[in-house]
Amino acid sequence: MSSLEWARKFRVLSPKQTARPGKYKDKPTPWVKYWLEALDDPKIRKVVCLKSAQSAWTDGGLGNYILRRVHLDPCPMVLLFPKEKTIRKYRDQKFDPSIEASPALREIVDITTSRSSGNRLDYVNFPGGFLSFVASNAPDNIKSQSAPVVAVEEPDDCSDDVRGQGDSVSLLEQRAKSYGNRKVILGGTPTIEGHSRIKKEYSRSNQTVFMVPCHECGESHVLSWEYVDCKKEKGRNHEIYGDHLPETAYYTCPHCGSTWSDKDKNQNVQKLYPVITNPDVKDVAGFYINELYSPFDGSRLGVLMARYLEANHLLEQGDETEMISFINNTCGEAYAYKDGNPDAETIRKKAEPYPELQIPAGGLMLTMGVDVQPDRLAVIIRAWGRGEESWLVYWGEIKAKTSVTDINDPCWYELDRILFGWYQHETLQPLKIKASGIDSGDGNTNDAVYNYVRSRRNRGVNLMAIKGSNNLEAPIVTTPKKIDLSSTSKASRYGLQVWMVGVELGKTLMAGRLKLEGSGPGRMHFYSEVRADYPDQMTGESLIPSRTYRNKKKWSPKAGAHIEAWDAENYAMHASRVERIHLKKPADWDAMEAKLMQADLLGSADDIELITQINIDPLSSEIDPVENEAEAAPAKVTAVAAKTVKPKKRSLADIGRAMSGG
């Protein structure tokens, strides 16, 4: 029995979930039929619904399919929600009322949460299977259960970084891959263009749209807000609507120009039919629908027009929040927010011809930023000069053999070599890293980070455990409080202070600097042979309106983007600010330059080895981890260099000519 046939025969809607309770009827929403056909089709592995509000997806699409499986084709099923409170909302308003109102389901599903039933808020047993409800910020729950049917409600609201273990939607999909009869279901409203997960998933599908014929000319098209208008009364000057009369809203056929009333529109929608616009994709069915298709009272043209005019009124005052909501929830489209930041191609064209791991003449201080991922360390080394002009010295990642949580993994010893090594200046003089920040924000990896920072003290580098602040207005540098010996925090147990990084302001500052051209204060330079993904990662986030804080903007990753370089650059800049580089006067820079020029008079040039190569895979080098890394001597670490060279001795006259460009 198909899901649609099942719904017509067995499904009863409760007054708790709809204004039209009683036996399920699909006539008001004729597009649901095509959703259910795709969900039932064994050749379709994934179904994606890019939708507006009032589209009947949760009840008519996902709901009918899930409940039919519970009744007639039971199996383990996992539903992913953005947060625990959205699970409770779904249970209270959708799932539980459906069970209570439908006798066929009520007989086999006990929705009481008791020890005897084995049921909980997030888990329901039924003969032959179970339904598990998972919050996207709980990695253990996502990774602990496998099922042939997995579904995601509102992917754009789900966590894109589950405590450093990856994107929650991708993690859930992995739980179904071992099943040949798997079904992955994603339905949601898009958010910001470039940042929308559901929009990206739809672009990878067969991209089905619903064509609606005109009752006058017979031509068909996809319903769109651009064809909605209303009458105007000149001189009305309403506080919000101006001269517009929203209650007179009408729809115009783009082919013949005839106007449709709500009644005309709803009758035309009854004749809709699907058209696949990307036929090369065979196993992923994607559907797009917006609120104009809806026959419900709250979706009348006059109601939608009033909503649009109200949003536009706020937009003219500088508040985009309601217009974003209208584009997302009514039009079912991602909002094209323009943040003014350069794109990856613009950044790529700014590359400069200097070698990796060599410090250009203007760079007089080195800092490092490390973004910690479960399987690798992402490293940025940047040289700083007058006016905070800076040059990228290295961008890359060190792979872990097992996991960075293992304090004896070879990746940490390769990081030692990088952190405590010497780097060649353009004058052929050596420089060491002055300060470094290592990300300790992930609850799974911070033990290893704290251990690393504690055990590498007093080795000539200002090494800091750092964490991004949740405060959107936090300053880039906030001096940490003294260690609280009575605290039970992990950092305190390690005897550490954690530096909070104002990541939002830091990224805003970097974005402004990336727009600058040429040389001079604030310019950020990078070398032409940098790893190819650097420009993409540096533009992988946008400063867009926050969905949590009204009238505030937040840096958010684009859908599927990697931003490890962007984050590590922020940490390297934070380290430079801790060293008060932004407060240095010309005399301070002169002294730093003079010290560099006199480096070979200090008697160290014969004893050092320069870092000229970094092992992205530390297993390729002869690393012999020690049991207590605090006892690892610098000589031990330096010995694992894949390639080192000793600097040539030069006279002060030679150095002076090099520094002056002679």
Phi, psi and omega in degrees: 000132180288163180296324180291316178299318179299314182299318180296328185269320190247339189278132174233132180265139182268151174299341179288341186242351183204155175279353179237070182290165179118195182301137183297133176232131181262356184301319181297337184233075187295342179286339181301326179307317184285327173300312184292326176300318179292320179295327179279339186289116182294342179279344179268116181274332184220139176237129183238133177237111174267111196221165170262186169287166176058036181256354179072019180293308188297318180273311187280322181271282181301316184299311180297320181294312181298315183291326175295321177295319178301318186280309190247340184220063189291149177192170173293137179222142179235128177247125181260131179237157181302312183218168181298324182293333177284334172295312181299319180297318179295317179298314186288324189255342184236295190292303184299315177299327178295319179294314183297324186274341185255109183305320182298328179274322182298331181290332187246347183242122176261113184264005177288142179263101181213161179296323182292324181280338183078007183265150175224178177303322185257017183203128178230124176275149168205160184303122177091000181182193177206164176235117181252129179255122189237137175272141188290346180263017180241087186298325181296320179293321181294317187277348187271349186234132174252148181199149178284342178238118177231139182224150180234125174264123179057070180303327182294338180267352182280155184296133177263001176208093185278086178052045176078004184259003176116180182288132185296323180293317178295320178300319180293318180301324179299332183287348181252353189296334183282352182263126178290334181258028186293156175221118177253127187234125178231127177221132180184172178265134180288163179243255184262137179305132182089342182246358187271118179292317183292325177295320179295318179296320178297322180295340180265003183261189176281358172052065178279135175238160180254117180271135181242123180280149177277137180288344180267308186255345179083352178285150184245156176199169175274127181299136184216146182297334182298344180261010179258135179212179177211167179285161180232148176241106185301131179084005181295313176053047175298145184305324182249315187272349182063232179272357184283147175244089187301330182292348180262015185301145179215164179250140181245128177293126181289347182268313185245350179082003179291149180262142181248137169274176175302319180296316178300313182301312183295323177292321178294321180298330179298341181258013183297159175211151184276147174228125178275123183259353178227071190291349180292337178271122186257328189251007176233112179266124179238138182233141174242135176208147178235177189289344178297337178285340188288135178267000188286155187301322181287357180246019176298152183303321179295321178295315180295321179296318178299319179297318180295314182295324176295318178294321180292324177299315178292323180299320179295340177264006177095003180256108183273352191307309184288329178290321175300315179298319181295313180298319181288305192273337178258312182277343181066030183238155174284140182279125181277083180276130181259109182268352177079004181278151178293154177268174185299322182293322177297317178296317183302324182288349182268004181299148184236149187276068170233154188287150171297144177069012173243137184268119177299162190305323184284347182278123185236354176216138179253136169230160182228144173236137182234118173264126187260120174249160184302330185243007183193163175245123179264127191236131171239131170241127183229138177261138185242145178222197183305139177067022182060025168292140187218158182228128175292129179258327179200139167226126177184180182229142178256119181283143175271149177289315178242292181200150178292346178290343176277113185293345178255012176297142182304336182299327181290330180281329172292324176296323174305312183299321180288314185293320185256009181278178178250145181235141186275126175281161179301335177279002183073012175268152184269147174229148174250161176291133183273319183209152180211142173247136179240125183298124178238024185282343182272124182298340180273334185250354187291335175300314180294321179294314180299319179298318181296312182296316180298317186279353179249023178293160173058037177239025170090000180238135174284093186261124187235136166278128185235162179209137180289136180280142176280348179284117183296341183247016180295139176296156182302319180239126171234119181297127182292153177288161176298153182296128177269105184296340180269356183289150178259008181290155179302314183300317180295323178295331176272001181071037186240152166261138176256125179274125176275130182256128174282079189296326183294310180292325178298316180291324177296320178296315180296320180299320177295321180291328180295339180279342184287144180252159173071209182246158178136182183307136175080349182294139176250116181256153172213157189272153187293334181266017179298153179307140192301335184275358184302308180299323179294318180290326179288346177240022183279355177235157175230148175273102187234162179303133180288141177273353181257319184249113183297137178063022174237155179247151183220144176286123183228140181291144172288157183302122177078003184280145169263135184228025182299320179295317179301315179293316181295325175299319179298320180291322178294322177293319176303317180299321179293324179289326175299324178278008174060037182294331182284350181254359183289142180263165179308322180296326178295317179293322178300318180294320179295320180294318179296320179297320178296317182295336181261014187302322185283351176280349183276356176080013183260346188299326181286341189259351185260160173235136184270142174282117178240357178206142178241133183276105178293331174245096185298346179291343181281349179250166185273079181262131181239087183303145177257159183293321179242101186294345177294338181268357182290120180280152178305325180297324179298317182289315182300331185294344182270003181302132180292328179204127177228154175225151177262138182292148177282143176289137179224152179281162177297329178295318178297316181296317179300320179294320180295318181294329181268001179086009182276000000 
